[in-house]
Amino acid sequence: MIRTGWSFSFALFLAVLPFARLTPQATAAFDRYVEQAEANMGSEPVRDPSLRGGEERVQPAAAARNLKAPGAMIQDWVGTTFIPGATLAEVQSMMRNYAGYKDFYRPKVIESQLLAHNGDEYDVLLRLYEKHIITVVLNCTYHIRYEMPDAKHLMVTSRSTRIGEVKDPGKSIVEEVAAGADSGFLWRLNSYWRFEAADGGVYARCEAISLSRDVPAGLGWMLKGFLESFPKESMVNTLRGTRAAVENLTQLRGADALVRAGPALAAAPWSGSSNKTEADGGVGRGPGGPPHFFQLQEASDEAVAPRCLLTPGHPARVRLRFESPE
């Protein structure tokens, strides 16, 4: 059960919100737009050196700004970011970990499950949560395909196959509004990831194309902000969650490499005059013996207390602090 607080529950809101019907005309308009957008995606660059500081850029696609669909809204948002120090292998490992999406992308994703898997194709369930004036929970299934045209590029295409609205999130997240009687907060959602390894990391570009109801007359004050902000906020959350999850794998790789290097570092000569040192991207050394780094091995002296502090952003910024038993 999800506590809705002071926001309207979905069941209560349905009492004042007229149902929205997904018409064949709206579906056809969405399909036409998706076909055109997919044909042009390869022409947009992924690499953007201005984002190497770790920020993200989120903006609507120019082609969708004046797009009209009968009784519906088609929105197309593009987000780009840079993940320093990451590899495409780490990106793939994170992206294919669908059970972890509820942790990577919370609070927008509250449940994630892998339903089926065949080679580079996946079927997954994501339960989406959105709260503005109202609380909306959507049970969404997606078909996802991975492609790697060369060693420096990865493409991940996700298309929604089913979206069901939860009737009353305050009571149950399983019971849904009957098909065809929903309120149209989200009817379709396709996501297109393109990754490029460059500049010592990975650039990530995500384009999300959605289909939802149009704003009904008289309810613009309540719905317009929600329907227009939902795709953008979801994009920002997705970019930040993806970057943080991949950076975590990058940091673990850096720590593992340092641990594996311990025996070789143990033979290095000593320098320094303090029993506590701290270094960026190197090995701390203290007086009178081998570097305390090798104490990270299982056979280490328990009296020595090494600590490995991982600085977010890049494995080269792993900071080590080593303390002697004194």
Buried (B, 14 or more C-beta within 10 A) or exposed (E): EBEBEEBBBBBBBBEEBEBBEBEEEBBEBBEEBBEEBBEEBEEEEBBBEEBBEBEBBBEBBEEBEEBEBEBBBBBBBBBBBBBBBBBBEBBBEBBBBBEEBBEBBEEBBBBBBBEEEEEEEBBBBBBBBBBBEBBBBBBBBBBBEBEBEEEEBBBBBBBBEEBBBBBBBBBEBEEBBEEEEBBBBBBBBBBBBBBBBBBEBBBBBBBBBBBBBBBBEEEEEBBEEBBBEBBBBBBBBBBBBBBBBBBBBBBEBBBEEBBEBBEEBBEEEEEEEEBEBBBEEBBBBBEEEBBBBBBBEEEBEEEBBBEBEBBBBBBEBBBBBBBBEE
